[in-house]
Amino acid sequence: MTRDPFEGRAVSGQAPAVSRGDTSNLADILERVLDKGIVVAGDIVVSLVDVELLTIRLRLLIASVDKAREMGLNWWENDPWLSTSREARDEVSPGISDRLERLEATVKHLADSLEYDRAAQ
Amino acid sequence: MTRAELAVEAKAQDREGTDPGWYVYAVMDGDARGALEKKLPGGVSLVQAQGLLAAISKVPDAIRRATIASAPNEVAPRASVEVLATIEDAARTHEEIVEHLMRAVGSLLPLRLGTAVRSPDDVPRILSANAGSLVAQLATVSGRREWGVRVRWARQALVDAAASDDAFDARGARPAPGPGRGYLAMRQRERTMTSALVRLCQERATTIERALRSLGPVKCSASAATWAAMVRGEQDNGGASDAVEVLQGSVLLKRPDEDQLAAVVEEAIAPANAGLSASISGPWPPYSFVQALELSG
């Protein structure tokens, strides 16, 4: 008879600095069952029962990125919400990349001026 | 299901053009076949090669929804509650079947979520191509269970510890005549503070990892770049905005050593008022101790 490999999972008393997690916790399960083989695309905020927040970056689950491409699955590369490419962004909001660049340049200019002024005072 | 039946089913699905592939849950020692055959979860079959067993099934619906729900040309779903629900469903389905198998055989190599092949015929080839490594990994996990350890450092306590650090004090206390130099000195102080925080995390992670290694094989994720990003608030810190994650690791323990884990961790994060806290989870199938399979071979 094989001994139950998961016996002892019940929460037991511990010293306050070391707590015992619950193995039905989604974050802990995902942490273990996911790995580098997963296509990384998109950010998902997982809200857990204990109101802990954890950002998990994943979307498509397949053996590897190469394998997924081989199977013709590459939708995440063109998804504007999951891709940082200029083309993908502009597909959703035409001209958004130009506006973004102008805004970034303005912010940089203001930050540089501020730093210069403060250093000169 | 026999190999021939598996092949017939695979061909039937190919004809329908809907074959989502075959899912591989875990690899076990070939001797486990007897213990498993009457305890297999519905739809799960065994494929044997090179003295190894793989548990496979058609990709379960729960996992298929999360894996290939977005066919080419289909609009990709947004990160949403629905997407998360499918991922949760897939993860729990995967974990339940792996745990079911592990209960039946005692030790196994759990594969990660999303390990799929085109056909059951690919499985013997994959087992053969990875046989040496799989046998060695099975020997490593035999009689052991994985436990997760996560250690966090309360941000304020960490900052206080860094502020009292000798190297930080010496550089931070330099006089800074003039507002321009004062500003630059402040920037310098911030940078010095960050490196002091990172160094404290590094030292503590090393201590904890060494303590865990005294109990069994360890896998840890911790790096200076990650700590620096967490300290600057640029990276998720494992769930708590008021803490920096010092270490996230897994240790493979023999049963008699499991009772020591909490005490060993507690000692490694001492003293109690240093602002460090740890959480332990488990036991788990030994996911963190399985190397990725070479699937293309």
Contacts between the chains, C-beta under 8 A, distances in Angstrom:
chain1	res1	chain2	res2	distance
A	2	B	35	6.8
A	2	B	103	7.0
A	2	B	104	6.7
A	2	B	105	6.8
A	2	B	106	4.6
A	3	B	106	7.1
A	4	B	103	6.0
A	5	B	99	8.0
A	5	B	102	5.0
A	5	B	103	6.2
A	5	B	106	6.2
A	5	B	107	7.7
A	5	B	145	5.9
A	5	B	283	6.6
A	5	B	285	7.7
A	6	B	99	6.1
A	6	B	102	7.5
A	6	B	103	6.9
A	6	B	283	5.9
A	8	B	258	7.1
A	8	B	283	6.6
A	9	B	282	7.5
A	9	B	283	6.7
A	14	B	262	5.3
A	14	B	280	7.7
A	15	B	262	7.0
A	15	B	266	5.3
A	16	B	272	7.7
A	17	B	266	5.8
A	17	B	269	6.0
A	17	B	272	5.7
A	17	B	276	6.8
A	17	B	277	5.4
A	17	B	278	6.4
A	18	B	262	5.0
A	18	B	265	5.2
A	18	B	266	4.9
A	18	B	269	7.5
A	18	B	277	7.5
A	18	B	278	4.6
A	18	B	279	7.3
A	18	B	280	6.3
A	19	B	277	7.2
A	19	B	278	7.3
A	19	B	279	4.7
A	19	B	280	7.3
A	20	B	262	7.6
A	20	B	279	7.2
A	20	B	280	5.5
A	20	B	281	7.5
A	21	B	148	7.1
A	21	B	150	7.9
A	21	B	279	4.8
A	21	B	280	6.4
A	21	B	281	3.5
A	22	B	281	7.4
A	23	B	281	5.8
A	23	B	282	6.6
A	23	B	283	7.8
A	23	B	284	6.9
A	25	B	281	7.1
A	26	B	88	5.6
A	26	B	91	7.1
A	26	B	92	7.9
A	27	B	239	7.2
A	28	B	148	6.4
A	28	B	281	4.9
A	29	B	91	5.1
A	29	B	92	6.7
A	29	B	95	5.4
A	30	B	87	7.4
A	30	B	91	5.4
A	31	B	148	7.2
A	31	B	248	7.8
A	32	B	95	7.7
A	32	B	146	7.7
A	32	B	148	7.3
A	32	B	284	5.5
A	32	B	285	7.7
A	32	B	287	4.3
A	32	B	288	6.9
A	33	B	91	5.2
A	33	B	94	5.4
A	33	B	95	5.9
A	33	B	110	7.9
A	33	B	112	6.0
A	33	B	113	4.1
A	33	B	287	6.4
A	34	B	91	7.7
A	34	B	112	6.4
A	34	B	113	5.7
A	34	B	114	7.9
A	35	B	112	4.2
A	35	B	287	7.5
A	35	B	292	7.0
A	36	B	292	6.8
A	37	B	112	5.7
A	37	B	114	6.5
A	37	B	115	7.1
A	37	B	292	5.7
A	38	B	112	7.4
A	38	B	113	7.3
A	38	B	114	6.0
A	42	B	79	4.9
A	43	B	79	6.2
A	44	B	79	4.5
A	44	B	83	6.7
A	44	B	84	5.6
A	44	B	87	7.4
A	45	B	79	8.0
A	46	B	84	6.4
A	52	B	239	4.5
A	52	B	240	7.2
A	53	B	239	6.0
A	54	B	236	7.1
A	54	B	238	7.2
A	54	B	239	4.7
A	55	B	236	4.3
A	58	B	87	7.0
A	59	B	76	7.5
A	59	B	79	7.3
A	59	B	83	7.3
A	60	B	67	6.6
A	60	B	68	7.8
A	60	B	70	7.1
A	61	B	63	7.4
A	61	B	66	5.8
A	61	B	67	4.5
A	61	B	87	7.7
A	61	B	90	6.8
A	61	B	113	5.7
A	61	B	114	3.4
A	62	B	67	6.0
A	62	B	68	7.4
A	62	B	114	5.4
A	62	B	116	6.6
A	63	B	114	6.3
A	63	B	115	5.6
A	63	B	116	5.9
A	63	B	117	7.7
A	63	B	293	8.0
A	63	B	295	5.1
A	64	B	292	7.9
A	64	B	295	7.0
A	66	B	296	7.6
A	67	B	295	6.4
A	67	B	296	7.3
A	72	B	72	5.2
A	73	B	68	6.6
A	73	B	70	7.7
A	73	B	71	7.9
A	73	B	72	6.5
A	74	B	72	7.5
A	75	B	70	5.1
A	75	B	72	6.4
A	75	B	73	7.9
A	75	B	74	7.0
A	75	B	76	4.9
A	76	B	76	6.4
A	79	B	76	4.1
A	81	B	76	7.5
A	81	B	78	5.8
A	81	B	79	7.3
A	82	B	76	6.6
A	115	B	183	7.7
A	118	B	179	7.0
A	118	B	180	7.1
A	118	B	183	4.8
A	119	B	179	7.9
A	119	B	180	4.0
A	119	B	183	5.7
A	119	B	184	6.8
A	120	B	180	6.2
A	121	B	179	4.4
A	121	B	180	6.5
